[in-house]
C-alpha cells in the first residue's frame, strides 16, 4: 500500500510542478517584455500613471496635453494622473517634488532637466537607470551625443529627453520696433541693443518685459553668456573660470543697465504675462526661452508677423540649451506603466506631437521638420551649426543647491542694486557649490 502511494505522490507533484513551470513560462512571456522595457507588452495593465511636471500654463500645458492624448488612446486601461504643479521653470514644483522624494512618495515619473539638475537626483539615489529601455527602444542612435552625455552618470542612463529648448532668444514685436524706428537688423552688439531699448523707451512702450525672479535669472544668464562668450561662460561652471573677473563685473553692470529698461510690476507677473506684453504691443522686447514660441502659437500669433526673434545680442552662433527629460523614480508605484510612458516620450510620434506645440525642437534627430513653424525651423538649423552653452536657470550647468545660492544673491541684488555685493555673492556661491 505504502509503495504505490510513495510512487504516486511524486508523480502528482511532478505534474503540479510541470504545470507550475508552464504557468511560470506563460507569465514570464507576458511580463518579460515590460521588465525588458520593450514597451510593447500585451500584458493587461491597469492602475494609474502619475506624472509630475510644472506644465500648467500657456503653451506648456498644451504640449503636455498632446502627449496625454496619445497615452490615453494607447493605454485606455491605465488612468493618467496629471500631477503638474504650477509655476514657471519649476520654481514651486521642484520644492514639492523634493518633499515627496524625501517622504518616499515618488510619482511614477517626474520632469527633470538634463545636466546638473538630473545628476542631483541620480546622486541622491532617487532614480533607476534605464539603459535597457534605451537598448530595446533604440533611443541611443536618435538622441544627440551631447545631450545623452548629460543624462549619463557612471556609464548609466537615467532619463528620456523629450525636447531641446533654447534660452538665449530675444523676442520682439515687429510693429512696435518699426513704429519706434528700431532696425531689427541692428540688434547684434550690446551698444546696438541698448540704443534700441532707449528708442523703445522714448516711444512710450516697455523696452524689455520681465516677470518674476526666475525670469531675471534667465535674463542674467544670457547677459553673462553674451559678455563672456561660450568658452569663458562654460569655465565658470567647470571651476576653471573666475567669478571675480572683470568679465563677470561687466556682465553684472550690463544686467543692471537692462533693469532700468524693465517694467516695474515684474515681480507679480508670470513669464507668460511678460511674453504677452510683447505680442500685445505693450513691450518691444522680452528675453525668454523658446517656450514663448509655444505660447505665441497658442495665442494664434504668426512667426515674423506677430512676433520676431533674434539671438540675444552678443550670442549669435551660440545655442544656450536645456532639455526637459522624464525619469523612472526608484519605488515608482506603477513601474511598468512608467516604462511605457518613457517609451512613448522617446518615440517619434510623441516628440512630433509635443514639440511643435511646446515651442521646442525635438530631442530626436529624426523628427519631421515640416511639422515645425518658421521659428522652430530656424532653431533646428541653429542647433546643428551653433556652439552649445548650457542654461543655468534650467538645470544644465549648476546643481539645485548652487542655483538656490545664486537665487539668494540675485534676490538681494534686485533689492539693493549693489553690483559689488552681487558679484561677491556669485563668487561665494561658486566656491561653496562648485
Ligand atoms: C523650463 C522648462 C521649460 C518651460 C520653462 C517655463 O525650466 O524646461 O519646459 O516649461 O521652464 O516654465
Boltz pocket constraint, residues with backbone or C-beta under 6 A from the ligand:
constraints:
  - pocket:
      binder: B
      contacts: [[A, 54], [A, 55], [A, 60], [A, 87], [A, 88], [A, 89], [A, 90], [A, 113], [A, 165], [A, 271], [A, 289], [A, 291], [A, 322], [A, 323], [A, 324], [A, 393], [A, 394]]
      max_distance: 6.0
